[in-house]
């Protein structure tokens, strides 16, 4: 089945699985992939730009225009496969005005305002629901829509990643006046954001649970440490006794049963050597 995408001059059709990035969103190619029919129907070794043009099905079927987008409701946004002629830079990189990231991929552009959205931000859901929060989070153009969160620096802290955000950056936030939870758009739609929001919403409960687990682990490790320490001390005592016995054997003189101090090998002990060593010495003398 062929389709005509507004982002490519030639018809597109499904093709065999390809590897590499999607020409539309820069993400790895997975699922159904569309390629240029000119490339697939042509024979020969001549390489063209179409040879590397592959799209996810969703990117191949992007709408050519978006009207009344929450980030830019005043004008329609038009899809471009590359920066429009009026774009002030020669580079193919485009700065997304929602997530504030540079993109080499398709862009939705407002000619009148020089406003740009990458395809991911352009197609964001207007609301997101998180299981532990009673209100849905709505998409908004930064703090401009949340006067109660604005401050002198026009900055905010993302409740998902705890990173900084600025006045005009795209966000998801709770619309209720008494709730100040706010997050970058890319944090809110990421796979880990529900867990992060749980930490924000149920911070005390989760913190107590985490601390309890940590304390339990510390107690277990402490008990193991004490047992190992006692075992090590017992082994050290035994080792010291073995070493002392070895030195005494070396220092025991055959004649007279005099036991010299192992520390000097010259000065005899002030006390008599243990009877065991004296007896052993006498037995050795008898055998010699």
N, C-alpha and C positions, 0 to 999 in steps of 0.2 A: 504494500500500500504506500503510495506516494503522498506527500504533503508539501505545501509551499509555505515555508516560514518567512516571516517578514525580515528576518535577520540574515538571509542568504539569497543570492540571486538565482540559484538553481533549485530545482525540486529535490526533496530529501526522501529517502526511504530507509526502512529498517535494514540493518546489516549484521554481519557476524559480530560476536563479542570482540570489543576492542579494549586495549589497555591505554592508560594515560588519562589526562584531564579532559573534562568536558569543555568545549569551546565556549559554552555559554556561562557556566558558573565556576569553572576551574576545579570542581570536585572530581574525584575518580569516577570513571565511567562504570556504571553498574546497571543491571536490568536491561530494558529495551534501549537500543542505541540507534540513532538515525545518522546516516552519512549522505554525502553529496552523490546524486545519481550520475553526474558527469564523471566523477572519479571512478565509480564502480563500473560504468559502461565503457570507459575508455581503455584502449590497449596501448602499450608502449611504455617507455621508461621515463617520459618527461614528467617532472614533478611540478605540481601547482599547489597553490594555497588550499585548494579544495581537498587535497590528499590528507590534510591534517584536520579537517573540519568534521567533528563528530559531536553529537548532542544527546543528552538524556532526552527521553520522550517528553518530560515536563518542560525542559528548556526549549525543545523544538516547537512546543505548542503554547509558548508564552503569548499573552495578549499584546497586540501592538500598542495599545494605549491603556492607561489607567486614569480614571477620573475620580476626583475628590479623594485622593489618598489622604489618610490622617496626618501624614507628615507634611503634605503640601496640597491642601484642599482647594486653593484658589485657582490653580491651573492644571490642565491635564499633563500627564507625563508620557513621553513617547519613547518606545524601546529603540535602542541603538546597539548595533553589534560592535561599534568602535566609537571613539569620541566624535561628536558632531563637528562639522566644519568650523563652527563658531567657538569651539573649545579653545581656551587661551594657551594651551600647552601642546607641544609637539609630541610629548610622550603619550603612550597608549594607556598609561595609568590614570584612573579616574578616582577621585576622592568621594566616597559615599557620605552624604550628609546626615545619615542616620547612625551608622555604626562607626563612622570616622575611620574607615580602613580604606587603603588604596586597592583598587581592583583593576585587573586586566580583562575582565569579562564583560558580558552584556550590561548595559546601563539604561535605566529609565531617566530621561532628561527633560527638564523644563527649559526651553530656549529663552523665555522671557526673564527668568530669574537665575539662570545658570545653576539650577538645583539638580542634584544627581542622587539616584538611589541604585544600589546594586540589586540584582534580581531577588536575592534572598530577603532583603529588607523591604523591597517593594511588595512582596507577596506575603508579608507577615499577617498572621491572624489578628483581627481587631481586638480580640480578647483571649486571655488564657486563664484556665481554671486550675488551681492547685488544691489538692485534697484537704489540706489542713488550714485553709483560709476560706472564710465564708463568702468573701466577695471576689468576683472575677477581676483579674488584672487587665487594665486597658492600655492600649498602645498610645503613646503621646510624644510630642516633640519636646522632650526634656522638661525642665522646670518651668517653662513658659506656661504650661497648663496646670501647674501646681504652685500657685503663689505662696501657699503656706510652707512650702519647702525651700523657698528661695532665701538666700542670705547675702551678705555683703560681697562675698567672693564669687557668687553665681556658680558654686560648685556643689556637688553632692557626693555621697559615698554609696556605691552600689551595695545593696544588702545581700547580693548573691556572691560576688567575688571580693567585696570589701575594697575594690579599687575606686579611683576617682572618676567622676563624671562632670560634664560641664553643661552650661545652660541650654544650648541648642541640640544636645545629643539625644538620639532616639532612646526611649525608655518604655518599660512596662511598669505600671504603678497601680496601687489600689486607689480607686476614685473617691473613697470615703474621706471626709475631712479629718476625722479623728484617727486615720491610719496613715503612717508616713513611710510604708514600705515601697521601695523603688529599686529598679534594676536595669542595667544595660539590656538592650534588646537581645544581643547575642548571648548574654548570660541567661536570660529568661527562657529562651527557646532551646538552650542546650540540654543534653540528656541529664546533666547533673543538677540542674537548677531546682527541680522539686525537692531534692534532699537539702539543698542550700536554703530554700525558703522554709523548710521544716525547722531548720536550725534557727532561723530568724523568728519564726512564729512561735515555736515551742522551745525557745532557747533554754529556759530554766530547767524544764523537764529533761531535755536531752543532755544538758550539761551535767545534771545530777546523775543521770544514768551512766554517762561516760566516766564521771569521776568515781562512781561506785565500781565500775569495771576496772579502772586503773588501780584503785586501792586494793581490790581483790588480787590483782596480778602482783602488786608490790608485796602484799602479805605472803603470797605463794613463793615468790622469788626470795624473800627474806628468810623464810623457813628453810628453803633449799640451801641458801648461802650459809646459814648457821650450821646446818648438818655437814656441809662440806668443810667448813672451817674447823669443826670439832674433829672430823676425820683426818684433816691435814695436820692438826696439832698432835694427834695420837701417832701419826706416822712419823712426825718430826722427832717426838720423844723416843720412839723405837729406833729411829735412825741414829740419834745421838748415842743411845746405848750401844748399838752395834759398832759405831765408830770408836767409842771409848774402849770397848773390849778389844778391838783390833789393835789400837795403839798400845794398850797394856800388854798384849801378846808380843808386840815388837820390842817393847822396852824391858820386858822381864829378863833379867840376867840369869844365866844358868848357875853361876856360882853364888851361893849364899842366899839365893831367893830374894835379892834386892830389886825392888821395883823402882825404876827411875821415872822422874816426871816427864811425860811425853812432850810437854811444852818446851823443855830445854835439852833433854836427853843427857844432862850432866848432873843435875841436882836431884838426889833421891827424895822420895816422898818423906814428909816428916812423920808420918804414921806408918805403921806396918802395912804391907800389901794385904789385900784380902786373902783369907785362908785358902780360897779356891785356887788362886794363882800360885801360892806357896806349895800347896799339895801337888798341883799339876807340875810345877817345876821340879819337885823332888822325884816324881814319877818319871819325868823325862830324863833326869840325871841317872836314874837307875837303869834305864834302857840304853843309855849311851855308853 
